[in-house]
Amino acid sequence: MVDKSASDGERLGGTQVSQPDLLAALRRQWMTVLSAALIGTMVGWIFAEARPTVFESRSTLLLVAAGDEQAPGGGRERTLDVATWATVARETSLLQEVADELGMQLVNVRARSTVTPAPTGDVLIITFEAGSVDAAIDGATVYSERFLARREASVNQSTINEMARLESLATNLETQIAGISELIDAEEDRGDDASTVQLSLLTATQQQAIERLAQVNDQIVTLETDADTGRVLVDPGTAVSQTGLSRSLTTLAGLMIGALIGLVAALLRDRYDDRYASAASPASLGVREIARVPYRRPGSAAPAHSMQAYSRLIARLTFVRRDSLERGRSVLLLPVESETLPDDVAVSVANSLSASAELTGILIEVWSDSVALESRPGHWADTLEDVKSVREHNDLVLLPLHGLDRSAAGIGLAALVDDTVLLVAEATPMQRVLEALDDLRAVDAANVQVVVITGAGRHRAMLPPDPITDPMS
């Protein structure tokens, strides 16, 4: 595995550490980002679909001062405490009445309902949640009715008690006045012996009692035992809403979270990805890539773009600076390994080059016995003399071999040919490519170049095992 953020500078012997290109990394790992985004979107959509739909009905109540209450006007005279009535609305006995009428459990009614005093001081808001619109409206309506009935009974009961007290006081005053009248009559019957002071005192006392009785009777007249203590301002049926996040928002949130996770995963994966396609800068590692050509299966027709790619590769292999006056050049086609490349990739590239050369007028000879060279190292010198003679009549002599993981003979042959072309795939581990380059440098291989084979992973053409080069067969 190649650490792309640090190994570039170390391999070149420099002190500067190269930084990865984030955009290039995301382009290489776009499938990771896309997969994570799709998974996040799917999870968000499933979560939104799995959540039950909840509807909330809201009932707005106006509390009217009655009995001994005073309308909320602030200051010391305010006696209508809406916050206290909000607490009363959460009494267990009241919630039980609501649960009985709705046919629900007490704990469910308590969990699905709320009572909140409004900042205005005389408004109370009751909400009720349910799985359907009708159930939410029924819950808020029953709750409001039960609360208003409880408040009316409570306020009017205090009025009834006050009226009973005033009526008892009026009766006592009437009895007192009657008794004083008898005392005044008795004193007046004494004639000249009557006490003027006593009569004045009795008369003043009687007058006070009469005035007090008049005040009590006035208070009794003003009391109402069936006063309006509150009413519904906003009907629950007109204030219904759906609670929670919408499906579109939940799905969008899943997409964004998935994409974010995908970005992080893509950067981490690219950071430790050893594939050739994920290398930040192959050239800085000593890799000289000269072309990218598609893999052609045996017997398949070559499309136009494939022929063009191979024609460009022929030009790069043919028109190079030569150190001798020899006409042709011997080119070794050496796959780095056979795990990400088909076993016949070298032969396929050689045949494709030969077919493309027919259109360009360049003479190419494919050395069909090159594979046999791997198993006969003692005859390399004689065979290469034959290659030189063939090279005199051709522009290129191609020697396709097996991958380095099947035979190490390609390292030795690379020192005896004019050019060595390493064949790699985008999925080939970069460490294997660097190891191959190190081995070729150790034998002083000349003009080592790299050609990337695209589309090789989709066509795995397995050749029959060679009994000479593959002892395990």
Buried (B, 14 or more C-beta within 10 A) or exposed (E): EBEBBEBBBEEEEEEEEBEBBEEEBBEBBEEBBBBBBBBBBBBBBEBBEEEEEBBBBBBBBBBBBBBEBEBBEEEEEBEBBBEEBBEBBEEEEBBBBBBEBBEBEEEBBBEBBBBBBBEEBBBBBBBBBBEEBEBBBBBBBBBBBBBBEBBBEEBBEBBEEBBEEBEEBBEBBBEBBEEBEEBBEEBEEEEEEBEEEEBEBBEEBBEBBBEBBEEBEEBBEEBEEEBEBBEBEBBBBEBBEEEEBEBEEBBBBBBBBBBBBBBEBBBEBBBEBBBBBBBBEBEBBBBEBBBBBBBBBEEEEBEEEBBEBBBBBBEEBBEEEEEEEEEBBBBBBBBBBBEBBBBBBBBBBBBBBBBBBEEBEBBBBBBEEBBBBBBEEEEBEEBBEEBEEBBEEBBBBBBBBBBBEBBEBBBBBBBBBBBBBBBBBBBBBBEBBBBBBEBBEEBEBBBBBBBBBBBBBEBBBEBEEBEEBBEEE
